[in-house]
């Protein structure tokens, strides 16, 4: 039996449940949404879980008003709610009769469409939370934590907790096939599976690079508009992340295209057929894999921040800028135990003027480089950061 790992977002979920009659938890399939809720309610008798992919559970909702009224005193969790959008109007009328906090928990694997439907029908009644796969602060405190294992396998619970690298690889391959061949069609998108797999693989090869829809379209034999529509879908289903460029009124001419990342490092490596750490170290994607791994963990760990990257037309660059209020932290990612930075790094620092500067690298202990630039590990950074 797999060991259950406490999720950092538990207290935030409980806060929302104490305020809103409906709490919506969004995240990719298999990231741990239903496990999280079952852990929260494991000692409670006032909880009912329905999986809308299960025909028996779906049949219980043939008369949803009667079902909700008969179970008014318990918290009802509806998993994969995007498969039954007709329930939203029923939920609205039921909540208007009784606005008790924590009446409903909705779990979904699709972002924008689900948010739009709930926002229109449940405005003012709903709290939204995104759950990601494991982040480093959730697992580094456990026994036998290995950074390289986490980096290689990624954060999906069944991938990270697999008994072997081979078992992890097989799980991730099955996840990708199911996502492409079943999950996307279930959402109503008819995209050729081979074409979508090729696009994902090209995104993996372009990890951390500027998004060029025309170039990707030429490679796929489709228009740039089609590529943009596909990328938007991959973002809505939590597989791809777009990182926007820094926007401030400065004299330097800046790039305007976003960077794209495969969010989970384990899925990135499977798309590139990198199945052990030695292969990763010898692959050209080694540095950009570390960059994506670091950035995803940071964005998934910090709430209420603005994230961007800085790149000037002359190539001066910072991997990540984190802003909250009037404070800014700059992050550079280096997959080296003895990281070095370029002249362009110092130029970017001079232009952006961050309050704190970090180089995040796979190093065991933190140290100062120069000019108040600190080199530290990822977990160490997340403990240090103050915004």
Helices and strands as residue ranges (DSSP letters): H 10-17, E 22-26, H 33-40, E 47-51, H 55-59, H 64-70, E 75-79, G 81-83, H 87-97, E 104-108, H 112-122, E 126-130, H 136-139, H 147-153, H 157-160, H 165-178, I 179-183, H 184-186, H 193-205, E 209-210, H 213-220, H 224-236, E 240-243, E 259-262, H 265-271, H 277-281, H 286-301, E 306-311, E 317-324, E 327-333, H 343-352, E 356-360, E 367-368, E 373-376, H 378-384
